[in-house]
Amino acid sequence: MPGKGFSRQFWLLCISSFLFFSSFNLIIPELNDFITSLGGADYKGYIISLFALSAALSRPFSGKLADNIGRIPVMVFGAGVCFLLGFLYPVVHTVWAFLLLRFLHGFSTGFKPTGTSAYVADVVPLERRGEAMGMLGVFGTLGIAAGPALGGFIAHQFSVNVMFYSSSALAIISVIILLGMSETVAVKRPFRLSMLLINPHDIFEPAVVGPSVVMLLSAYSFGVVLTIIPDFSAYLGMANKGLFFASFTAASVLVRVFAGRLSDRLGRVKVLRFSLLVVAFGMWLVGAAQSLPHFFVAAAVLGVAAGLNSPTIFAWTIDLSHPLHRGRAMATMYIALEIGIGSGALLSAWLYNNQPANIPLAFNSAALMAGLAFLYVIFTQKNTRPHHESP
């Protein structure tokens, strides 16, 4: 049975991760309308890209701190940012203040997921890494889907401000769960300001170049989805702009339960060869949607792709990392993730240009990026097995 035998700490982490992802994704579907109401319709591409930029900038710090002061303080800081920012959105009244908040909000994902991934690597045995990342991904994906659907409902039934406050509520519950967990870093160091001095080796872990390149190219697709789907949903006549993510998640969750175990058995690269083709096909299919049934089927195909792709890349990154530098390795991979999401958001917004006729072009650009990732894996990566099992 998938997930059987994992520790209590692992399951608490999964619940905390669900709440965290629900928190910052809860507000996503309404942000395009929110910035438009402030007079910033031409800045939609910055909603996700600024978030991704600050997340990427913070990864070297979060990776270094996770390896030194511990995984839990890093996770608490990340979730705490979500808690605080939810109270600030309702009081901004200019485009530039809103964009500043989006930049600051990105520090949440710059810290929380880095600590989470390193924590999982600490508490799960090698032979179940893929399965563990798949199961953690199930909870994260449920949060990614539940957040937008719940946020759309709250915004329409109550108000956008109540939606922002609800985001804060989910974040603080995530923090409370973390405070009840045990630290996994054996030798913790007290925080010192000198830890914020970043050297080149704190930013880049050469051992994980392969998964980082694949993540960058495939994450471009997610930046496109987050930026274009709210407007695409409205164009197709769907009031709740979070419902696309519900279809996406239903498929992704079903696949993630087993996808991690599949990569444990077959190898990470073999699974990626297939999953990247599905990402490319899924992005083309979404862009070609002309009706709601087509739209939801395309979302499900993309969910299958994500369910195969993400846990496999995460497990592959952990396989290639040294136990003493897992925080740095995960930070490197996450920097690639944020660059991919940010570039996808910016370029797709430019291609879309608030013209529905340009939507297929934006999604086809993502299909192209996934195709490049597939070629990279085919021609440069072998189906290696995990190593670095002890310090």
ABEGO torsion letter per residue (X at the ends): XBGBGBBAAAAAAAAAAAAAAAAAAAAAAAAAAAAAAAGAAAAAAAAAAAAAAAAAAAAAAAAAAAAAAEAAAAAAAAAAAAAAAAAAAAABABAAAAAAAAAAAAAAAAAAAAAAAAAAAAABBAAAAAAAAAAAAAAAAAAAAAAAAAAAAAAAABBAAAAAAAAAAAAAAAAAAAAABBBABABBBBBBAAAABBBAAAABBAAAAAAAAAAAAAAAAAAAAAAAAAAAAAAAGBABAAAAAAAAAAAAAAAAAAAAAAAAAAEAAAAAAAAAAAAAAAAAAAAABABAAAAAAAAAAAAAAAAAAAAAAAAAAAAABBAAAAAAAAAAAAAAAAAAAAAAAAAAAAAAGGBAAAAAAAAAAAAAAAAAAAAAAAAABBBBBBBGABX
